[in-house]
Amino acid sequence: MEHLLRIHQRLAPVLAGSGGHAQTAARIVGAFCEALGWACGTLWSRDADAADRLVCLGSWGVNTPGIVEYLQHNNGRRPILNNAGIVGSAWLGGAPVWVGDITQDETFRRVPIAVRAGLRSAMAFPVAAGAQALGVVELYSSDAQPRDESLLAGLGLLGGHIGQFLLRAQAQAQLAESEKRLRSLTALSSDWFWEMDAQLRFVRFEGHGITRSGAEMAPAWIGQRHWEVEGLVPGGDWNDHRARLERREPFRDFEAVWRDAKGEMVHITAHGDPIHDANGQFTGYRGTARDTSVYKQAAQRIQYLSTHDELTGLPNRAALRQLVSQAIELAKRYERCFAVLLLNVDRFQRMNDSLGRDAGDALLRELGARLKKQLRASDVVARLDGDEFAVLAHELPTPQQAEPIARKLLDAVSAPMVLPGHGEFRITACVGTASYPMDGPDERTLMKHAGVALRAAKREGMNRLRCHDGSTPAPTERSAP
């Protein structure tokens, strides 16, 4: 999980960012190599001109002559899918392929050039969206690497993220796919063993588990039925589960949360089968249960990282797009209007270079906090990229109300701030606004028009405001503090 989370932390901003297709493909491969400490890799996809051939979308590698030569060789290849070595195997088999030592594997091709580049281990895994294969990521290490089953189990999840990016799916679809694939990491395991008698009371509960042993849990469970265990809350309805037990049916993936006497919560997934004696008489149930708390926490962490900016804790671009789309649906239903405001700090790169990155990060965090203080609890502040922020202002009386909100934000930005080690400091920013429904019927158009207004404000100088709505007053002239 540590490897997978580290990869995800590098991969998420790549998938949420912008850039050319080849550039983004190279950054995707680089995210894996940097997180794992591997030497190079390539992202392959189907050739648009020949369905049975593959094409290199982008590659990344450390800067050594051998690896540069190897990647240049890949960039010029158009291998046939059925004859593409581990890449073809991963694509056609729909599963990762691992070669621990290419110098000892007779089936591995391109050995001379790979050995000349100093490469030893190879791995390839498919990039897919659902059942549709879209490509393969091929990675190489300069050291012989032992097979990592945990990493291989998680590559399906990461390959799904990349596949969703290639299809330009909506952010919510990406999140749903990540949650679905994350559950595949929690392969069935016998963490705890339990048995019930014919009255459905626990008579045995043992095993090691992940966070605690069965011996620790047994006192609260032995002699109790599921619904009698103090602190045990089902994921569904007790009545449905009890009815299944009364019908003597097997059950799978029964989810519950148990709060122990200290208040600590344990997420549990259980499986059980009815037991019958030689005469067919029902004698109880037996089954297994596992502690899924670690995976639940990891899923929550991944969900948070996919929708929030790590530096400021604010929603990111993907989350904002979803929130704006939701705001449009509500505005249509209740005939309301709202505004999107884009804010960009003036000359931030120059300040970041002169003050240092730590001070620049502190400035961005303070700026995010200031913007939130100027808005209502229902409004949203998001950090899109670098020094660019966005505000979603809900339920405005009129579209023109976006302008006074923008003025308020500019005043908050220009107020003096104290940066550690630099004393009092002042900054300015420019703002562009777009209002629904006047400036666009959908999220993409609104964001585009807000961006147009922001660029117009930046062209006029520092500390400027422009509203895309043509019916608002002329651009507001504001002098820099």
C-alpha positions in Angstrom: 0.0 0.0 0.0 2.9 2.4 0.7 4.3 1.9 -2.8 0.8 2.3 -4.3 0.0 5.5 -2.4 3.4 6.9 -3.3 2.7 6.2 -7.0 -0.7 7.7 -6.7 0.6 10.9 -5.1 2.8 11.4 -8.1 0.3 10.2 -10.6 -2.8 12.2 -9.5 -1.5 15.7 -10.4 -0.3 14.4 -13.8 -3.7 13.0 -14.6 -5.4 16.2 -13.3 -3.1 18.5 -15.1 -2.8 19.7 -18.7 -0.2 19.3 -21.5 0.5 17.6 -24.7 -0.4 13.9 -25.1 3.2 12.8 -25.5 4.4 15.0 -22.6 1.7 13.7 -20.3 2.4 10.1 -21.3 6.1 10.6 -20.4 5.1 12.1 -17.0 2.8 9.2 -16.3 5.7 6.7 -16.8 8.0 9.0 -14.8 5.6 8.9 -11.9 6.0 5.1 -11.7 9.7 5.1 -12.2 10.4 7.9 -9.6 8.1 6.3 -7.0 9.7 2.8 -7.4 13.3 3.9 -8.1 13.2 2.2 -11.5 15.3 3.4 -14.5 13.0 3.8 -17.4 9.7 2.9 -19.0 7.3 3.4 -22.0 3.5 3.8 -22.4 2.3 1.8 -25.3 -1.1 2.1 -27.1 -2.7 0.7 -30.2 -1.5 2.3 -33.5 -4.3 4.3 -35.0 -3.2 3.3 -38.5 -2.8 -0.4 -37.8 -5.0 -2.2 -35.2 -2.6 -5.1 -34.8 0.4 -2.8 -34.0 1.4 -0.8 -31.0 2.9 2.7 -30.8 4.9 4.5 -28.2 2.8 7.3 -26.6 5.7 8.5 -24.5 8.7 7.3 -22.5 10.8 8.4 -19.5 14.2 7.4 -18.3 17.3 8.4 -16.3 19.8 10.3 -18.4 22.4 7.7 -19.2 23.7 6.9 -22.7 22.5 3.3 -22.7 19.0 4.1 -21.5 18.7 7.0 -23.9 19.6 4.7 -26.7 17.1 2.1 -25.5 14.2 4.6 -25.3 15.1 6.0 -28.7 14.9 2.4 -30.0 11.4 2.0 -28.5 10.2 5.4 -29.8 10.8 4.2 -33.4 9.3 0.7 -33.0 5.8 -0.4 -34.2 5.7 -3.9 -32.7 2.9 -6.3 -33.7 0.6 -6.9 -30.7 0.8 -10.7 -30.9 4.6 -10.6 -31.1 5.4 -7.8 -28.6 7.0 -9.8 -25.8 5.9 -8.8 -22.3 3.9 -5.8 -23.6 1.8 -8.1 -25.8 1.4 -10.6 -23.0 0.2 -8.0 -20.6 -2.3 -6.6 -23.2 -3.7 -9.9 -24.4 -3.7 -11.5 -20.9 -5.2 -8.5 -19.2 -2.8 -9.0 -16.3 0.7 -7.7 -15.2 3.8 -9.5 -16.4 7.0 -9.6 -14.3 10.5 -10.7 -15.4 12.9 -10.8 -12.5 16.1 -11.0 -14.5 15.9 -10.4 -18.3 19.5 -11.8 -18.7 18.3 -15.2 -17.4 14.9 -15.3 -19.2 15.1 -16.9 -22.6 11.7 -15.6 -23.6 12.6 -12.0 -23.1 13.4 -10.2 -26.4 15.7 -7.3 -27.1 18.1 -8.6 -24.5 21.3 -7.3 -26.1 20.2 -3.6 -26.2 18.5 -4.0 -22.8 21.7 -5.4 -21.3 23.8 -2.7 -22.9 21.5 -0.2 -21.2 22.2 -1.9 -17.8 18.7 -3.1 -17.3 17.9 -6.2 -15.3 14.2 -6.5 -14.3 11.1 -5.7 -16.4 7.4 -5.3 -15.7 4.4 -4.6 -17.9 0.8 -4.0 -16.9 -2.3 -3.2 -18.9 -4.0 0.2 -19.0 -7.7 -0.3 -19.3 -11.1 1.4 -18.8 -13.4 -1.3 -17.6 -13.0 -4.3 -20.0 -11.6 -2.1 -22.8 -7.8 -2.4 -23.1 -6.2 1.0 -24.0 -2.5 0.4 -23.6 0.3 -1.1 -21.6 2.9 0.5 -19.3 6.3 -1.1 -19.6 8.9 -0.4 -16.8 12.5 -1.4 -16.3 14.9 -1.5 -13.3 18.7 -1.5 -13.3 18.7 -4.0 -10.5 17.2 -7.5 -10.4 13.9 -7.1 -8.5 12.1 -9.9 -6.7 8.4 -10.3 -7.7 6.3 -7.9 -5.6 2.8 -9.4 -5.4 1.3 -6.5 -3.5 2.5 -4.1 -6.2 1.2 -6.3 -9.0 -2.2 -6.5 -7.3 -2.4 -2.7 -7.2 -1.4 -2.1 -10.8 -4.9 -2.8 -12.0 -6.1 0.2 -10.0 -3.4 2.5 -11.3 -3.8 1.2 -14.9 -7.5 2.1 -14.5 -6.6 5.7 -13.5 -4.5 6.1 -16.6 -7.2 4.5 -18.8 -9.8 6.9 -17.5 -7.4 9.8 -18.3 -6.9 8.6 -21.8 -10.7 8.4 -22.3 -11.1 11.9 -20.7 -13.8 10.5 -18.4 -15.4 12.7 -15.8 -13.8 13.0 -12.4 -16.6 11.2 -10.6 -16.2 8.2 -13.0 -12.5 8.1 -12.2 -13.2 8.1 -8.5 -15.8 5.3 -8.8 -13.3 3.3 -10.8 -10.5 3.8 -8.3 -12.8 2.7 -5.4 -13.9 -0.4 -7.4 -10.3 -1.3 -8.2 -9.1 -0.6 -4.7 -11.4 -3.3 -3.4 -9.7 -5.8 -5.6 -6.5 -5.2 -3.6 -8.2 -6.7 -0.5 -8.0 -10.3 -1.7 -10.0 -12.7 0.5 -7.9 -13.8 3.4 -8.6 -15.8 6.5 -7.7 -13.2 9.2 -10.1 -14.6 11.8 -11.9 -18.0 12.1 -15.3 -18.2 13.7 -18.1 -20.7 14.4 -21.7 -20.4 15.5 -23.9 -23.0 17.1 -27.4 -24.0 16.0 -28.8 -21.0 17.9 -26.6 -18.7 15.9 -24.4 -17.8 18.9 -20.6 -17.4 18.4 -18.8 -20.4 20.0 -15.4 -19.8 18.5 -13.5 -16.6 17.4 -9.8 -16.9 16.9 -7.0 -15.9 14.6 -4.4 -13.2 14.3 -6.1 -10.5 12.2 -4.2 -7.4 11.2 -4.7 -5.0 14.0 -5.7 -7.3 16.8 -6.0 -11.0 17.6 -9.2 -13.1 17.9 -8.4 -13.6 21.6 -8.8 -9.9 22.2 -12.2 -9.8 20.4 -13.5 -13.1 21.7 -14.8 -11.9 25.1 -17.2 -9.5 23.4 -18.4 -12.0 20.8 -18.5 -15.5 22.3 -22.0 -16.4 23.4 -23.6 -13.6 21.4 -25.5 -13.5 18.1 -24.4 -11.0 15.4 -27.0 -8.5 16.3 -26.3 -8.9 20.1 -22.6 -8.0 19.9 -22.2 -4.7 21.7 -20.9 -2.0 19.4 -21.3 -4.0 16.1 -23.1 -2.0 13.4 -24.0 -3.6 10.1 -23.4 -2.0 6.7 -27.0 -2.9 5.8 -30.1 -4.1 7.6 -29.9 -6.6 10.5 -33.3 -8.0 9.5 -32.1 -9.0 6.0 -29.0 -10.7 7.5 -31.1 -12.5 10.1 -33.5 -13.7 7.5 -30.7 -15.2 5.5 -29.3 -17.0 8.5 -32.8 -18.4 9.4 -33.0 -19.7 5.8 -29.6 -21.4 6.4 -28.1 -19.7 3.4 -24.4 -19.0 2.9 -23.4 -15.3 2.9 -20.5 -13.4 1.5 -19.0 -9.9 2.0 -21.2 -9.1 5.1 -19.8 -5.7 6.2 -20.0 -4.3 9.6 -18.1 -1.9 11.9 -17.3 -2.9 15.5 -16.5 -0.2 18.1 -14.6 -1.9 21.0 -14.7 -0.9 24.7 -12.1 1.8 24.1 -14.0 3.4 21.3 -11.7 2.1 18.6 -13.4 1.2 15.3 -12.7 -2.0 13.3 -14.1 -2.5 9.8 -15.0 -6.1 9.3 -16.0 -8.2 6.2 -17.3 -11.7 7.0 -18.1 -14.8 5.0 -20.0 -17.8 6.3 -21.5 -21.2 5.3 -24.1 -23.3 7.1 -22.9 -26.5 8.8 -24.9 -29.8 8.7 -24.2 -33.1 10.4 -24.2 -36.5 8.8 -28.0 -36.6 9.1 -28.4 -33.3 7.4 -29.3 -31.6 10.7 -28.3 -27.9 10.9 -25.6 -27.4 13.6 -24.5 -23.8 13.0 -22.3 -21.7 10.8 -18.6 -21.4 10.3 -16.6 -18.8 8.4 -13.9 -16.3 8.2 -13.6 -12.5 8.7 -11.0 -10.0 7.9 -10.1 -6.6 9.2 -10.5 -4.1 6.3 -9.7 -1.0 8.4 -6.4 -0.4 6.7 -7.9 -0.6 3.2 -10.9 1.6 4.2 -8.4 4.3 5.5 -6.3 3.9 2.3 -9.5 4.3 0.2 -10.5 7.4 2.1 -6.9 8.8 1.7 -6.9 8.1 -2.1 -10.4 9.7 -2.4 -9.2 12.8 -0.6 -6.0 13.1 -2.7 -8.0 12.8 -5.9 -10.3 15.7 -5.0 -8.1 18.0 -2.9 -4.9 20.1 -3.3 -2.3 18.7 -0.9 -0.6 22.1 -0.2 -3.7 24.1 0.8 -6.3 21.4 1.6 -8.7 23.1 -0.8 -10.7 21.2 -3.5 -8.7 20.8 -6.8 -9.7 21.3 -10.4 -11.4 17.9 -10.7 -13.5 18.5 -7.7 -14.4 22.1 -8.9 -15.6 20.8 -12.2 -17.9 18.4 -10.5 -19.2 21.0 -8.1 -19.9 23.5 -10.9 -21.8 20.8 -12.8 -23.9 20.1 -9.7 -24.5 23.9 -9.3 -25.8 24.1 -12.8 -28.3 21.3 -12.2 -29.6 23.0 -9.0 -29.7 26.4 -10.8 -31.8 24.9 -13.6 -34.2 23.3 -11.2 -34.7 26.4 -9.0 -34.1 29.1 -11.6 -31.1 30.5 -9.7 -27.8 32.0 -10.8 -24.3 31.7 -9.6 -20.8 32.8 -10.6 -17.3 31.3 -11.1 -14.4 33.6 -10.3 -10.8 32.8 -11.3 -8.0 34.5 -9.4 -4.4 34.7 -10.4 -1.6 36.2 -8.2 0.4 39.0 -10.0 4.1 38.1 -10.6 3.9 35.1 -8.3 6.8 33.3 -10.1 9.1 36.2 -9.5 8.2 36.3 -5.8 8.5 32.6 -5.5 12.0 32.7 -7.0 13.1 35.6 -4.7 11.5 34.4 -1.5 12.1 30.7 -1.9 9.7 27.8 -2.3 8.8 27.5 1.5 7.8 31.1 1.6 5.8 30.8 -1.6 4.0 27.8 -0.2 3.2 29.7 3.0 1.9 32.6 0.8 -0.4 30.3 -1.1 -1.8 28.7 2.1 -2.5 32.1 3.6 -4.1 33.2 0.4 -6.4 30.2 0.3 -7.4 30.9 4.0 -8.1 34.6 3.2 -10.3 33.8 0.3 -12.4 31.4 2.4 -12.9 34.0 5.1 -14.4 36.4 2.6 -17.1 34.0 1.5 -20.2 32.3 2.8 -20.1 28.8 4.1 -22.0 27.5 1.0 -19.4 29.0 -1.4 -16.3 27.0 -2.5 -12.7 28.0 -2.9 -10.5 25.7 -5.0 -6.8 25.8 -6.0 -6.5 24.9 -9.7 -2.8 25.1 -10.3 0.2 27.0 -9.1 -1.0 30.5 -8.1 -4.4 30.2 -9.7 -7.5 29.9 -7.5 -11.2 29.6 -8.2 -14.3 30.6 -6.3 -17.8 29.1 -6.9 -20.3 31.6 -5.5 -23.7 30.0 -5.1 -27.2 31.6 -5.3 -26.5 35.2 -6.3 -29.4 37.6 -6.5 -28.3 38.7 -10.0 -25.3 37.8 -12.2 -23.9 41.3 -11.6 -23.4 40.4 -8.0 -20.2 38.6 -9.0 -18.4 41.9 -9.4 -18.6 43.1 -5.7 -17.6 39.6 -4.6 -14.5 39.9 -6.8 -13.7 43.3 -5.3 -14.0 41.9 -1.9 -11.5 39.1 -2.8 -9.0 41.5 -4.3 -9.2 43.7 -1.1 -8.5 40.6 1.0 -5.5 39.6 -1.2 -3.9 43.0 -1.1 -4.0 43.3 2.7 -0.6 43.0 4.3 0.6 39.6 5.4 3.5 38.5 7.4 5.7 35.7 6.0 8.2 33.9 8.3 11.7 35.3 7.8 10.5 38.1 5.4 8.4 40.3 7.6 5.4 42.2 6.2 4.6 41.5 2.6 2.0 42.6 0.1 0.7 41.0 -3.1 -2.0 41.7 -5.7 -4.0 39.6 -8.0 -6.3 39.7 -11.0 -9.8 38.3 -11.2 -12.0 37.1 -14.1 -15.7 36.2 -13.6 -18.4 34.4 -15.5 -22.0 33.9 -14.3 -24.6 31.3 -14.9 -26.8 31.2 -17.0 -25.8 34.5 -18.7 -22.2 33.5 -19.6 -22.6 29.9 -20.5 -25.0 26.9 -20.2 -22.4 24.3 -19.0 -19.3 23.9 -16.8 -16.9 23.9 -19.7 -18.2 27.1 -21.2 -18.4 28.9 -17.8 -14.8 28.0 -17.0 -13.6 29.0 -20.4 -15.3 32.4 -20.2 -14.0 33.0 -16.7 -10.5 32.3 -18.1 -11.0 34.7 -21.0 -12.0 37.4 -18.5 -9.0 36.7 -16.3 -6.6 36.9 -19.2 -8.2 40.2 -20.2 -7.7 41.5 -16.6 -4.0 40.4 -16.6 -3.4 42.2 -19.9 -4.5 45.5 -18.3 -1.9 45.2 -15.5 -1.9 44.3 -11.8 -4.8 44.3 -9.4 -7.5 44.3 -12.2 -10.9 42.8 -12.5 -12.9 41.8 -15.5 -16.4 40.3 -15.8 -17.2 38.3 -18.9 -20.8 39.5 -18.8 -21.1 42.3 -21.4 -23.9 44.0 -19.5 -21.7 44.7 -16.4 -19.8 48.1 -16.2 -16.6 48.6 -18.0 -13.4 47.0 -16.5 -12.8 48.1 -12.9 -9.7 50.2 -12.6 -7.9 49.5 -9.3 -4.6 50.9 -8.3 -2.0 48.5 -6.9 -1.5 48.9 -3.1 
